[in-house]
């Protein structure tokens, strides 16, 4: 049997639990909303939780970002969870709004930039993330969903959709 003092805390505990859960849910939703976030990478990206983008050696891919601070970005391909994989520099410096005319359709009123990168033939296979670091504010970094580097595809399998 509960005492009067402990039973009066039950509604408060329930309220705290509901508040905590809704805060977590809102935090997850806000991760997918670029409004006001600096260096929010929109490509490569995919539409589900813990999804993976599949990149092939020798293929060219777009890297697109929103809201980069002035001063440019350094963009790198960093290992996701494997310390044996190296970090690859995609570009040492690219303007914060580089090729802005090509990314206006995804910007929705935000500033944007985009660049392309061809995956080298000798890159180590594995899981990475693209990291865009502000050159003016190095603590400001945007990351992508996981990028899986795969072997070149044969002509026959080139059109296959990969599901990770």
ABEGO torsion letter per residue (X at the ends): XBBAAAAAAAAAAAAAAAAAAAAAAAAAAAAABABGBBGBBAOBBBABBGBBBBBBBGBBBBBBBBGBBBGEBBBBBBBAABAABBBBBABABBBAABGAAAAAAAAGGBBBBBBBBBBBAABBBEBBBBBBBBAABAABBBBBBBBBBBBBBBAAAAABBBBX
